[in-house]
Amino acid sequence: MIIMSHLPNPAIHPFERLNATDGLLINAERWRKVEQYHRGKQNFHYQALHQPGIVCGLGVKLITPDSQVPKVFKDGRGIQIQPGIAIDLKGNPIIVPKPQNLHINKRPQKDSFTVYVVADYRDPDDLDVAATEEMLQEKFRLDVKVRPPNDLEIEICRIVFPANQDIKIGLAQDILRPGYNHLDFRHRQLASIKPIETVKIAQLRHGDQAYGENFANLDYLFKAIRGLYPQLQGCESVALIPISDPKLKEYDVLYLTGKNSTIKDPREIAVLQEYLATGGVLLIDGLLDANNFNQSALELAKKLGYALKPLSKNHYLRREPFLFAALPQSLSNQPLQIVCDRNVVMVYGNLASLWGLDDQLSLSREQIRSAQELGINILHYAWKRRCYTQLQQ
């Protein structure tokens, strides 16, 4: 399942319901208020505890020249959406009862581009409906767009088209690795229970050229979260940002690594201090044999006002949600070491290198899994600190 970005909570707004009394005249306006109250409660419940997505069906077939459909769909750009059900962010059901034909009416472009096939809910109250109709059927809309789906749209599939070529749609030989012009289902979101914890992480870009050493491995950790600890959810993608980024405070964890030096500019240190005061956590990952970086990181922690110490026996990072006595082995087969003080966590031994595949494919499943569980402990720790700090503010 695809990891979603942060899902908004329901609006903090009290409900109002009709005060029913004997003799109250029930007219159309009051009936609508009663209906809106119950629909609002349903949407509130779904948005609070669930995440949107596809429930079943909504497959996509290519329309071939021999298909029993109008001619306009037979030019190699036609697709047929199969019956199915989805639920949007507000809990509204999107029900497609029978096959629907769509035409990808887009022109070739100078650069490659992506087309998104989406569905969204259509409230009959927002449509032009004859006043004489006694029953109103809830509607849906299927659309083809070049911008990613908005919060209320459900992605059915996407197609990437190459530059300067006629638009034709085909089937991928490898359904898990579609190429240009192929139906791509890898980004479909399934409706499910909403995770309790949502963590956003960014890797800091700084003067040391090795700052991006483990960027790809952060993604491996996030993909492992759902199977190892479903209550936690990672953001859809890991960001790579400078300290000057105005969105810095949106991230719960800032990952910092390198080989020679960390952050020394007083202005950047002040920005980090302000970030940590909001409850954010700085995760410093010392690479193997990166003595200069490790020493620089300790000096950075002091400038930030933190005194890093080894983990105690009952430290939170050892206990929640996975229990650790000995820490995982590094690539050099030496135990990782962690020093910590509140919002700054530093690991000696290149922890992130253990979250994914190494070039020699030498890491055992036990090494990877143990390192990923420790990584989840750090993310869980960061979420707790951020959450509780925000509650005080």
C-alpha positions as CSV (number, residue, x, y, z in Angstrom):
1,M,0.0,0.0,0.0
2,I,1.2,3.5,-0.8
3,I,2.1,5.7,2.1
4,M,0.0,8.8,2.2
5,S,0.9,12.2,3.1
6,H,-0.4,13.7,6.4
7,L,-4.2,13.3,6.5
8,P,-6.1,16.3,8.0
9,N,-8.3,15.8,11.1
10,P,-12.0,16.8,11.1
11,A,-12.7,20.5,11.7
12,I,-13.1,21.4,15.4
13,H,-16.6,22.6,15.2
14,P,-19.6,21.5,17.4
15,F,-22.6,19.8,15.7
16,E,-26.0,21.3,15.7
17,R,-29.2,19.3,15.4
18,L,-32.8,20.1,15.1
19,N,-34.7,20.6,18.3
20,A,-37.7,18.4,17.7
21,T,-40.8,19.4,19.6
22,D,-44.5,18.5,19.3
23,G,-46.2,20.6,16.7
24,L,-43.0,21.5,14.8
25,L,-43.6,21.9,11.1
26,I,-41.3,19.7,9.1
27,N,-40.7,21.5,5.8
28,A,-38.0,20.8,3.1
29,E,-35.4,23.1,4.8
30,R,-35.7,21.4,8.2
31,W,-35.6,18.0,6.6
32,R,-32.4,19.0,4.9
33,K,-30.9,20.1,8.2
34,V,-31.7,16.7,9.7
35,E,-30.1,14.9,6.8
36,Q,-27.0,17.2,6.9
37,Y,-26.6,16.5,10.6
38,H,-26.5,12.7,10.1
39,R,-24.3,13.0,7.0
40,G,-21.9,15.3,8.9
41,K,-21.6,12.8,11.8
42,Q,-20.8,10.0,9.3
43,N,-18.2,12.1,7.6
44,F,-16.7,13.2,10.9
45,H,-16.4,9.6,12.1
46,Y,-14.7,8.4,8.8
47,Q,-12.3,11.3,8.6
48,A,-11.3,10.9,12.3
49,L,-10.5,7.2,12.1
50,H,-10.0,6.2,8.5
51,Q,-8.1,7.1,5.4
52,P,-9.6,7.5,1.9
53,G,-9.0,5.1,-1.0
54,I,-10.4,2.3,-3.1
55,V,-12.6,-0.4,-1.4
56,C,-12.9,-2.7,-4.4
57,G,-12.9,-2.9,-8.2
58,L,-12.2,0.2,-10.3
59,G,-9.9,-1.7,-12.7
60,V,-8.9,-0.2,-16.0
61,K,-9.2,-1.9,-19.4
62,L,-7.7,-0.7,-22.7
63,I,-10.4,-0.1,-25.4
64,T,-9.4,-2.1,-28.5
65,P,-10.6,-1.6,-32.0
66,D,-13.0,-4.5,-31.7
67,S,-14.6,-3.3,-28.5
68,Q,-18.3,-2.6,-28.5
69,V,-18.0,1.1,-27.7
70,P,-18.4,4.3,-29.8
71,K,-15.7,4.9,-32.4
72,V,-14.2,7.9,-30.6
73,F,-12.7,5.7,-28.0
74,K,-11.0,3.3,-30.4
75,D,-8.0,5.4,-31.4
76,G,-5.5,3.9,-28.9
77,R,-6.3,6.6,-26.3
78,G,-9.5,5.0,-24.8
79,I,-9.8,3.2,-21.5
80,Q,-12.7,1.7,-19.7
81,I,-13.1,2.0,-15.9
82,Q,-14.6,-1.1,-14.4
83,P,-17.3,-1.0,-11.6
84,G,-16.1,-0.5,-8.1
85,I,-16.3,1.5,-4.9
86,A,-14.0,4.1,-3.2
87,I,-14.4,6.4,-0.3
88,D,-13.1,10.0,-0.3
89,L,-11.4,12.0,2.5
90,K,-14.7,13.0,4.0
91,G,-16.2,9.5,4.0
92,N,-18.4,10.0,0.9
93,P,-18.9,6.8,-1.1
94,I,-17.9,6.9,-4.7
95,I,-19.8,4.0,-6.4
96,V,-19.3,3.2,-10.1
97,P,-22.1,0.7,-10.9
98,K,-21.2,-0.1,-14.5
99,P,-18.2,0.3,-16.9
100,Q,-17.4,3.9,-17.9
101,N,-15.4,4.9,-21.0
102,L,-12.8,7.6,-20.9
103,H,-10.7,9.3,-23.6
104,I,-7.2,10.6,-22.9
105,N,-7.6,13.8,-24.8
106,K,-4.1,15.2,-24.3
107,R,-1.6,16.4,-26.8
108,P,2.1,15.5,-27.0
109,Q,4.4,17.9,-25.2
110,K,8.1,18.9,-25.3
111,D,8.8,17.1,-22.0
112,S,7.5,13.9,-20.6
113,F,4.3,14.3,-18.6
114,T,2.0,12.3,-16.3
115,V,-1.8,11.9,-16.7
116,Y,-3.9,11.0,-13.7
117,V,-7.2,9.2,-13.9
118,V,-9.2,10.1,-10.8
119,A,-12.7,9.8,-9.4
120,D,-14.5,12.1,-7.0
121,Y,-17.9,12.3,-5.3
122,R,-20.7,14.5,-6.6
123,D,-23.3,15.6,-4.1
124,P,-26.8,15.8,-5.8
125,D,-27.4,19.0,-3.8
126,D,-24.6,20.7,-5.9
127,L,-26.0,19.5,-9.2
128,D,-28.9,20.8,-11.3
129,V,-31.7,18.3,-10.4
130,A,-35.4,18.6,-11.4
131,A,-37.5,19.6,-8.3
132,T,-40.0,17.0,-9.4
133,E,-37.7,14.1,-8.7
134,E,-38.6,12.3,-5.5
135,M,-35.3,10.3,-5.1
136,L,-31.8,11.6,-5.8
137,Q,-29.0,9.3,-6.7
138,E,-25.5,10.3,-5.4
139,K,-23.2,10.8,-8.3
140,F,-19.5,10.4,-9.2
141,R,-17.2,12.1,-11.7
142,L,-14.3,10.5,-13.6
143,D,-11.6,12.8,-14.8
144,V,-8.3,12.8,-16.7
145,K,-5.9,15.5,-15.5
146,V,-2.2,16.5,-15.7
147,R,-2.0,17.6,-12.1
148,P,-1.8,15.2,-9.1
149,P,-5.1,14.4,-7.4
150,N,-6.4,16.9,-4.8
151,D,-7.5,15.8,-1.3
152,L,-11.0,14.8,-2.3
153,E,-10.0,12.9,-5.5
154,I,-9.2,9.2,-5.6
155,E,-6.5,8.1,-8.0
156,I,-7.5,5.1,-10.1
157,C,-4.3,4.9,-12.2
158,R,-1.7,7.1,-13.9
159,I,0.1,7.1,-17.2
160,V,3.5,8.7,-18.0
161,F,3.9,9.8,-21.6
162,P,7.3,10.4,-23.3
163,A,8.2,13.8,-24.9
164,N,7.3,14.5,-28.5
165,Q,5.5,11.3,-29.2
166,D,1.9,10.4,-30.2
167,I,-0.1,9.4,-27.2
168,K,-0.9,5.7,-27.3
169,I,-1.8,3.6,-24.3
170,G,-0.5,0.0,-23.8
171,L,-0.1,-2.7,-21.1
172,A,3.2,-3.1,-19.3
173,Q,5.0,-6.4,-19.7
174,D,6.0,-6.1,-16.0
175,I,3.0,-4.8,-14.2
176,L,5.2,-3.8,-11.2
177,R,7.5,-1.8,-13.4
178,P,5.4,0.0,-16.0
179,G,7.1,2.3,-18.5
180,Y,6.0,5.1,-20.8
181,N,2.5,4.8,-22.1
182,H,1.6,2.0,-19.7
183,L,-1.2,1.9,-17.1
184,D,0.5,2.4,-13.7
185,F,-1.5,1.2,-10.6
186,R,1.4,1.5,-8.1
187,H,0.1,4.7,-6.6
188,R,-3.5,3.6,-5.8
189,Q,-4.5,4.1,-2.2
190,L,-6.7,1.6,-0.5
191,A,-9.2,2.6,2.1
192,S,-8.1,1.6,5.5
193,I,-7.8,2.5,9.2
194,K,-6.0,5.8,9.8
195,P,-2.6,5.4,11.5
196,I,-2.4,7.1,14.9
197,E,1.0,8.6,14.3
198,T,2.2,10.5,11.2
199,V,5.9,11.4,11.0
200,K,7.5,13.7,8.4
201,I,11.3,13.5,7.9
202,A,13.7,15.6,5.9
203,Q,17.4,15.2,5.2
204,L,19.4,18.3,5.8
205,R,21.5,19.6,2.9
206,H,24.6,21.4,4.2
207,G,28.3,22.2,3.3
208,D,29.6,18.7,3.6
209,Q,29.4,17.0,0.2
210,A,28.4,13.7,1.9
211,Y,25.2,15.1,3.3
212,G,23.1,12.9,1.0
213,E,25.0,9.7,1.7
214,N,21.9,7.7,2.9
215,F,19.1,9.6,1.3
216,A,17.8,6.5,-0.6
217,N,17.8,4.4,2.6
218,L,15.5,6.7,4.4
219,D,12.8,5.7,1.9
220,Y,13.5,2.0,2.7
221,L,12.7,2.7,6.3
222,F,9.5,4.4,5.5
223,K,8.4,1.6,3.3
224,A,9.0,-0.9,6.1
225,I,7.0,1.0,8.7
226,R,3.5,-0.3,7.6
227,G,4.5,-3.9,8.0
228,L,6.4,-3.5,11.2
229,Y,4.4,-0.9,13.1
230,P,1.1,0.0,11.4
231,Q,0.2,2.6,14.1
232,L,3.0,4.8,12.6
233,Q,2.8,6.3,9.2
234,G,5.6,8.0,7.3
235,C,5.1,10.8,4.8
236,E,4.9,9.9,1.1
237,S,8.4,10.9,0.3
238,V,11.5,12.0,2.2
239,A,12.5,15.6,1.6
240,L,16.0,16.9,1.0
241,I,16.1,20.5,2.2
242,P,18.5,23.3,3.3
243,I,18.2,24.7,6.8
244,S,17.0,27.9,5.2
245,D,13.9,26.2,3.9
246,P,10.8,28.1,5.2
247,K,9.0,24.7,5.7
248,L,11.6,23.4,8.1
249,K,9.2,23.4,11.1
250,E,6.7,21.1,9.3
251,Y,9.1,18.1,9.7
252,D,9.2,16.0,12.9
253,V,12.7,14.7,12.2
254,L,15.7,16.3,10.5
255,Y,18.3,13.8,9.5
256,L,21.9,15.0,9.4
257,T,25.0,13.1,8.2
258,G,28.3,13.7,6.5
259,K,32.0,12.8,6.6
260,N,33.9,16.0,7.6
261,S,31.8,18.7,9.2
262,T,28.3,19.6,10.3
263,I,26.6,23.0,10.6
264,K,28.7,25.8,11.9
265,D,27.0,29.0,10.6
266,P,25.6,30.8,13.7
267,R,22.5,31.8,11.8
268,E,21.8,28.2,10.8
269,I,22.4,27.1,14.4
270,A,19.9,29.7,15.6
271,V,17.3,28.3,13.1
272,L,18.0,24.8,14.4
273,Q,17.5,25.9,18.0
274,E,14.2,27.5,17.1
275,Y,13.2,24.3,15.3
276,L,14.0,22.1,18.3
277,A,12.0,24.4,20.6
278,T,8.9,23.4,18.7
279,G,9.5,19.7,19.6
280,G,11.3,18.6,16.4
281,V,14.1,16.1,16.7
282,L,17.5,16.3,15.1
283,L,18.8,12.8,14.2
284,I,22.6,12.8,13.6
285,D,24.0,9.7,11.9
286,G,27.7,9.3,12.2
287,L,29.2,7.5,9.2
288,L,31.9,4.8,9.8
289,D,35.4,6.3,10.3
290,A,33.9,9.8,10.0
291,N,35.8,11.1,13.0
292,N,35.8,14.7,11.9
293,F,32.0,14.7,11.4
294,N,31.4,13.0,14.7
295,Q,33.5,15.5,16.6
296,S,31.8,18.4,14.7
297,A,28.4,16.9,15.6
298,L,29.2,16.8,19.3
299,E,30.3,20.5,19.1
300,L,27.0,21.3,17.3
301,A,25.0,19.7,20.0
302,K,26.7,21.7,22.6
303,K,26.1,25.0,20.7
304,L,22.4,24.0,20.5
305,G,22.3,23.5,24.3
306,Y,22.3,19.7,24.5
307,A,24.6,17.5,26.5
308,L,24.6,14.1,24.7
309,K,24.8,11.0,26.9
310,P,24.7,7.2,26.3
311,L,21.3,5.7,26.6
312,S,20.3,4.4,30.0
313,K,18.9,1.0,30.5
314,N,15.3,2.2,30.5
315,H,15.6,5.0,28.0
316,Y,12.5,5.4,25.8
317,L,14.5,4.7,22.6
318,R,15.3,1.2,24.0
319,R,11.7,0.4,24.9
320,E,9.0,1.8,22.5
321,P,7.7,0.2,20.5
322,F,10.4,-2.4,20.1
323,L,12.6,-3.6,23.1
324,F,16.3,-3.4,22.7
325,A,19.0,-4.6,25.1
326,A,22.0,-4.8,22.7
327,L,21.8,-2.4,19.8
328,P,22.1,-3.7,16.2
329,Q,25.5,-4.4,14.6
330,S,27.0,-1.8,12.1
331,L,28.5,-2.7,8.8
332,S,31.8,-3.1,10.6
333,N,30.2,-5.7,12.8
334,Q,30.5,-3.4,15.9
335,P,27.5,-2.5,18.0
336,L,25.9,0.8,17.2
337,Q,26.2,3.4,19.9
338,I,23.6,6.1,20.6
339,V,23.9,9.3,22.7
340,C,20.9,11.4,23.3
341,D,19.6,14.5,25.1
342,R,15.9,15.3,24.7
343,N,15.5,16.5,21.1
344,V,19.0,15.5,19.7
345,V,19.8,11.9,19.0
346,M,23.2,10.9,17.6
347,V,24.1,7.4,16.3
348,Y,27.7,6.2,15.9
349,G,28.0,3.6,13.2
350,N,25.9,4.7,10.2
351,L,22.5,3.4,11.2
352,A,20.7,4.4,7.9
353,S,23.1,2.3,5.9
354,L,21.4,-0.7,7.5
355,W,17.9,0.2,6.5
356,G,18.2,-0.9,2.8
357,L,20.3,-2.9,0.4
358,D,24.1,-2.6,0.4
359,D,26.0,-2.9,-2.8
360,Q,27.3,-6.4,-2.0
361,L,23.9,-7.6,-0.8
362,S,25.7,-8.8,2.3
363,L,23.3,-7.6,5.0
364,S,21.2,-10.3,6.6
365,R,17.5,-10.1,7.0
366,E,18.0,-10.0,10.8
367,Q,20.5,-7.0,10.5
368,I,18.1,-5.0,8.3
369,R,15.0,-5.8,10.4
370,S,16.7,-5.0,13.6
371,A,18.0,-1.7,12.3
372,Q,14.6,-0.8,10.9
373,E,13.0,-1.5,14.2
374,L,15.5,0.8,15.9
375,G,14.7,3.5,13.3
376,I,11.0,3.1,14.0
377,N,11.8,3.6,17.7
378,I,13.5,6.9,16.9
379,L,10.6,8.0,14.7
380,H,8.1,7.0,17.4
381,Y,10.3,8.9,20.0
382,A,10.3,12.0,17.8
383,W,6.5,11.9,17.3
384,K,6.0,11.7,21.0
385,R,8.2,14.6,21.7
386,R,6.7,16.7,19.0
387,C,3.1,15.8,20.0
388,Y,3.6,16.5,23.7
389,T,5.5,19.7,23.1
390,Q,2.8,21.0,20.8
391,L,0.1,20.2,23.4
392,Q,1.9,22.6,25.8
393,Q,2.1,25.4,23.2
